[in-house]
């Protein structure tokens, strides 16, 4: 990523810039509001943080007990979930905490994310509207609600906003920041592997831009930037290496992400999903439990040996831990076969996933417990945010793109991944701070913020 162009510059010159003491008081008020809103949701449904929807608590308990990163149902090693959040929970358990301590930590992470958003806005050159960006994050219904869940959204949003801050603050020669970018990329990937799509796209954009702008193949500037990229790649690789090496030792393959991708791909691309969601919709979310039961029965009948290898030798007697990898590969192959055989249905499901990712109404099981007025309130908020973000994207001037393109690419990469994989509104949570920044840019009224 060409960090030499990510140099802050004032993109907003306004006579309405708040006084420093006024801005400080307003920011403190926003941070308190963010904490109170999240505390209120947790007090409303205190049992939510103890629920183990994705087995994170179960894996964490095995870790804290010294039994390794293991499936809580069967006790064998697993790579079904990314490791960082279970390790995070295991730390809470290790110090004697539980859901209550998790509530304190996640509220704290959320409040810091609000501050980070304000800081990123300031580094992007915002003056009066930096508080507006922070306010969008402070009262964001999705970020407020996910704070009350033992899931990755809160930690992921914090890590990615930290990454954005270090990106916009990095200048040529600041190697400390280059190392920081690599570490934060690695931690973000260990929390939510979707960010690998951003890493790949950002690398391609940076390399293409570097060779387009620089004519000499060995110019000092090009060498300097390439060396910086090596530093980022090295620290990112070292950060994720323990997970990859551990998976190679256990499964015989250097798994970079998880063994969950095949299921997620198949969950969104199968006959039952198409029939329930598109062909004969009921107006209710698809209840996939019956489909999951039939999938498990089919997996028992399938010969899984051909789907997993250990080193150069095929496994003939699959252990439980190897079955997990075999099932992931088998489900991925089944999903890809269905996609090839049903191109029209796949296209329709992709469009459905796009609409769900950008939905303004809450969906799924959690939506049913919300009063209608709360659901409509969320819809109004997201409609305003997304419309303002679209205006902000349109208003970005050419000279601003050198600072904004990583932020825009982060949102785009998440959206593209969930065109193919299972999607809903919750998948958008980690990039909501970026949408808040774009929305604040769109609502900026100063003359210099308009397209030049």
C-alpha positions, 0 to 999 in steps of 0.5 A: 500500500503506497503510504507516502500519499496518505499524508493528512491535509485539511479537506475542510475549511470552515468558519464553524470549526468548534473551539478546542474546549467545546469539541473536547466536551462534545467528544466526551459527551459522545463517548459517555452516550456510546457507553450508556447506550451499550450498557442499556442494551446489555441490561435489557438482555443480560443473557445475550453475552452468555449465549454461545451461538458460534461456540466461542465461549466453548472454545475459550473454556477449553483454552483457559483449562489448558486443553487447547483450541478444541471443539467444545462438543467433541473435544478434538482440535478445531479450526472451525472458528478464527482464533483471536476472539476465543483467545480474547474470551479465554483471557477473560475466563483466565482472570476469573471473569465471565459475561459481566467482565466481557460486557465491561471490556466490549463497552470499553472497546466500543467507546475507544472505537468511537474515539478512533473514528473521531481521530481518523476523521481529524487526520483526514482533515475534517474539522467541524464534522469529525464529531459527526463521524464519531456520533454516527458510530456512537449511536449506530444501532448495529454496533450498539446491539452487537456489543451485547453478543459474544461475537467478533463484531465489536473486536473486529470494528475496533481493530479495523478502525485502529488499522485505518488510523495508522494508515492515515497517519503513516508518512514516508520513513515511519517504519514504526507505522509500517510494522503496526500496519502488518500487526493490525492486518494480521490481528484483524485476519485472525479475528475476521478472515474477510479482511484478507480480501481487502489485503489482496485488493489493496496490494494490487491497487498499490502495486499498479499505482506505484508502477503507473506513477513511477517511470523508473524501475529502480527509482528511490521512491519505488524501492522505498515503498517496496521495502515498506511493503516487505515490512508490512508483509513480514509483520502480518505473516509473523502475526498469523504464523502461529495459527497457520503452523498450528493448523499444519501440525494438527491437520496436515495443511497450513490453513490460513483462515478456518474450516468454516468457509465451505459451510458458509458458501454452501449455506448461501448456495443450495436448493433449499435456500433458493426455494425458501428465499426466492422461488416460494418466499414466505416473508420469514427468514429461512429456517435452515435447521432442517437443511442442516440436519439433512446435510449432517446425514449426507456427510455421514454417507459421503466418503470423506477420505478423498477430501483431505491429505496429510503431507503427500499421503492420503489419509485412509482412516480419518480422525475426528479432527481430520473429518472437520477439514474433509467436511469443509472441502466437501461442502465447498465442492458441493457448493461450487458444483451447485453454482456451476449447475444453477447460474441463474439461481446463483445470480438471484441469490447473489442479488439477495445477498447484496440487498441483505448486506446493505439492508436498513431493517434488522433481520434474523432472530434478533429482529423479532424481539425488537419493538416495531418502533425500534425497528423503524428507528434503525431503518431511519438511521441506516437510511440516513447513514447510507444515503449520506455515505453515498453522497460523501463518496461522490463528493470526494475530490481527486486530491482526496483519493490518495487518503480515502481509497483504503477506506473505500476499498475496505467497505468494497472488499467486505461487500464483495465477499458477501456477494458469494458467501452467506450475508446479512446486516450483521456482516456489515458491522466491522465497516460501519465506522468507515461508512460513518466517515463517508456519511460525515463527509457527505454531510459536510457543508463547507465549500471546499468539501464539494467536488472541485 
